[in-house]
Amino acid sequence: MAIAIFRFPDMPTSWDSPHEAGALSWSSTQPRSVLGHAVLEAAETVLRTHGETGYREMWVLHPFPVAALQDLRRLHRGDDDCRDEQCRNNLEH
């Protein structure tokens, strides 16, 4: 998976801007399983730290994406052959 993060001068007005209008801040290429695991761990940490209510208080307009996290967890642990001990020992969660 190729990942690129671009910085734009004005985020509120730059949503539809082409990549060339921004400055590349970081890029990487990783296997799907590595990226999936990193996103899964980060989302689970946010949920543990803030809970759904705390997340909503911070983001205001958007609730925590519980269903998306459950889908990612199921797909990653079922399809990515993750070697992380937590993924191997906790398939039902």
PLY file of the C-alpha trace (Angstrom):
ply
format ascii 1.0
element vertex 93
property float x
property float y
property float z
element edge 92
property int vertex1
property int vertex2
end_header
0.00 0.00 0.00
1.37 3.39 -0.94
0.67 6.16 1.55
1.33 9.87 1.03
0.52 12.77 3.30
0.38 16.21 1.75
0.27 19.55 3.54
-1.94 22.25 2.05
-1.85 25.95 2.91
-5.54 26.15 3.83
-7.14 22.87 4.92
-10.79 24.08 4.91
-10.61 25.11 1.25
-8.17 22.47 -0.02
-10.28 19.28 0.11
-10.61 18.99 -3.66
-7.18 20.35 -4.54
-4.85 18.18 -6.62
-1.88 16.62 -4.82
0.45 18.91 -6.74
-1.05 21.92 -4.92
0.25 20.59 -1.59
3.67 19.81 -0.21
4.54 16.16 0.35
5.18 15.76 4.10
5.65 11.99 4.30
5.31 8.87 2.18
5.80 5.15 2.62
4.98 1.86 1.00
3.96 -1.00 3.31
2.32 -4.40 2.99
-1.45 -4.31 3.54
-1.14 -6.39 6.71
1.32 -3.93 8.27
-0.81 -0.89 7.43
-4.00 -2.64 8.55
-2.45 -3.59 11.86
-1.13 -0.06 12.49
-4.53 1.53 11.74
-6.32 -1.08 13.87
-4.01 -0.48 16.85
-4.30 3.30 16.54
-8.10 3.24 16.35
-8.35 0.84 19.30
-6.03 3.10 21.32
-8.17 6.15 20.56
-11.31 4.26 21.60
-9.70 2.96 24.83
-8.31 6.39 25.69
-11.37 8.54 24.96
-14.34 6.18 24.68
-17.18 6.89 22.28
-18.45 9.83 24.33
-15.04 11.47 24.67
-14.36 11.00 20.97
-17.69 12.66 20.09
-16.88 15.56 22.43
-13.56 16.06 20.63
-14.79 15.62 17.05
-18.27 17.10 17.64
-19.67 16.40 14.17
-18.73 12.72 13.93
-19.20 9.74 16.25
-16.45 7.16 16.65
-16.63 4.76 13.66
-17.40 1.63 15.71
-18.77 -0.40 12.79
-15.76 0.44 10.60
-13.40 -0.57 13.42
-15.23 -3.88 13.83
-15.02 -4.52 10.08
-11.31 -3.66 10.00
-10.64 -5.90 13.00
-12.52 -8.81 11.41
-10.87 -8.40 8.00
-7.35 -7.87 9.35
-7.43 -10.76 11.77
-9.14 -13.05 9.27
-7.36 -12.21 6.03
-3.96 -10.68 6.77
-2.26 -13.57 8.58
-1.04 -11.08 11.18
1.88 -12.33 13.25
1.18 -10.01 16.19
0.39 -12.03 19.33
-2.74 -9.99 20.10
-4.18 -10.72 16.66
-3.34 -14.43 16.76
-4.66 -14.99 20.30
-7.74 -12.81 20.10
-9.49 -13.73 16.88
-12.97 -13.64 18.35
-12.63 -10.02 19.54
0 1
1 2
2 3
3 4
4 5
5 6
6 7
7 8
8 9
9 10
10 11
11 12
12 13
13 14
14 15
15 16
16 17
17 18
18 19
19 20
20 21
21 22
22 23
23 24
24 25
25 26
26 27
27 28
28 29
29 30
30 31
31 32
32 33
33 34
34 35
35 36
36 37
37 38
38 39
39 40
40 41
41 42
42 43
43 44
44 45
45 46
46 47
47 48
48 49
49 50
50 51
51 52
52 53
53 54
54 55
55 56
56 57
57 58
58 59
59 60
60 61
61 62
62 63
63 64
64 65
65 66
66 67
67 68
68 69
69 70
70 71
71 72
72 73
73 74
74 75
75 76
76 77
77 78
78 79
79 80
80 81
81 82
82 83
83 84
84 85
85 86
86 87
87 88
88 89
89 90
90 91
91 92
